[in-house]
Amino acid sequence: MEQDIFCGIAAGAIPANKLYEDKKVVVFTDINPQAPVHVVIIPRKHFTSLNDLEEKDEGLLGHMLLVAARIAREHGVAFSGYRLVINTGPQGGQAVPHLHMHLLGGRALAGELG
């Protein structure tokens, strides 16, 4: 397995403010929050990016989305609204070479997407 900071967090070797974890994913607060609620959802299994997933991994993506909805409810942003972001590759803004999803909420989020 390729090692990166998120692999270290998933393994418990690197400290993080973990909000949720199970056998498939780990959720923790972003160290550079861009919104009042900004968490990162990572799979425990290393995938460099979304491009590494195959059809057999669709259950993992579904699980990540369900966990995101749960975290949004727990942090009071489910009904006011939140954004989920998966950056892929350097030009897509991916800074850590480990598949991850950002959940942002708690304020109005402006941007190109509507």
matplotlib code that plots the C-alpha trace (Angstrom):
import matplotlib.pyplot as plt

x = [0.0, 1.2, 1.7, 0.4, -0.8, -4.4, -3.1, -1.4, -4.6, -6.6, -4.1, -4.0, -0.3, -1.0, -3.3, -6.5, -9.7, -11.8, -15.5, -16.5, -14.8, -15.8, -14.2, -14.5, -14.0, -12.6, -14.0, -12.0, -12.0, -10.0, -6.9, -7.5, -11.3, -13.0, -16.4, -17.7, -18.3, -15.4, -14.7, -12.8, -14.1, -11.5, -11.6, -9.3, -8.1, -5.7, -6.9, -4.8, -7.8, -11.3, -9.7, -8.4, -11.9, -13.5, -17.1, -16.5, -15.8, -19.2, -20.4, -17.5, -18.6, -22.2, -21.0, -19.0, -22.1, -24.3, -21.6, -21.5, -25.3, -25.0, -22.2, -24.2, -27.2, -25.0, -23.4, -26.8, -26.2, -28.4, -31.4, -29.7, -27.4, -23.9, -21.5, -19.6, -16.4, -14.0, -11.0, -9.2, -5.7, -3.5, -5.6, -8.7, -7.2, -6.3, -3.6, -3.3, -2.8, -5.5, -9.2, -11.1, -14.3, -14.8, -18.1, -18.5, -21.4, -22.5, -22.5, -23.7, -21.3, -20.7, -19.1, -19.5, -21.8, -25.4]
y = [0.0, 3.5, 5.6, 9.2, 11.4, 10.0, 6.4, 7.5, 9.0, 5.9, 3.7, 5.8, 6.7, 10.4, 12.2, 13.8, 15.1, 12.1, 12.5, 9.0, 5.8, 2.3, -0.5, 1.3, 5.0, 7.6, 11.1, 14.0, 17.8, 19.6, 21.3, 24.3, 24.7, 26.7, 26.7, 26.4, 22.7, 21.2, 17.6, 15.1, 11.6, 9.0, 5.3, 3.2, 1.4, 3.5, 4.7, 7.5, 9.2, 8.5, 7.3, 4.2, 2.9, 0.1, -1.2, -3.5, -0.3, 1.3, 0.1, 2.1, 5.3, 4.7, 4.2, 7.4, 9.3, 7.8, 8.7, 12.2, 12.6, 11.3, 13.8, 16.6, 15.7, 15.5, 18.9, 20.6, 21.4, 18.7, 20.9, 24.3, 22.7, 21.5, 20.7, 17.5, 17.8, 15.1, 16.7, 14.5, 15.1, 18.2, 20.4, 19.2, 20.6, 17.3, 18.1, 14.6, 11.5, 9.6, 9.5, 11.8, 13.8, 17.2, 18.1, 21.8, 23.7, 26.2, 29.2, 30.1, 28.5, 30.6, 29.1, 28.2, 25.3, 25.9]
z = [0.0, -0.9, 2.3, 2.6, 5.4, 5.1, 5.3, 8.5, 9.9, 8.9, 10.6, 13.8, 13.3, 12.7, 15.1, 13.7, 15.2, 14.2, 14.2, 12.9, 11.8, 10.9, 9.0, 5.6, 6.3, 8.6, 9.0, 10.6, 10.7, 8.0, 9.4, 7.1, 7.2, 4.4, 6.1, 9.7, 9.0, 7.0, 7.4, 5.3, 4.6, 3.5, 2.7, 4.9, 1.8, -0.3, -3.6, -5.1, -6.6, -7.9, -11.1, -9.3, -8.4, -10.3, -10.5, -7.5, -5.4, -6.0, -2.6, -1.0, -2.7, -1.6, 1.9, 1.8, 0.7, 3.4, 6.0, 4.6, 5.0, 8.6, 9.5, 7.9, 10.1, 13.2, 12.5, 11.8, 8.1, 6.5, 6.0, 5.5, 2.9, 2.4, -0.4, -1.1, -3.2, -4.6, -6.2, -8.7, -10.0, -9.8, -12.1, -10.2, -7.0, -5.3, -2.8, -1.1, -3.2, -1.4, -2.5, -0.1, 0.0, 1.6, 3.3, 3.7, 5.3, 7.9, 5.6, 2.1, -0.4, -3.5, -6.6, -10.2, -9.6, -8.9]

ax = plt.figure().add_subplot(projection="3d")
ax.plot(x, y, z, "-o")
ax.set_aspect("equal")
plt.show()
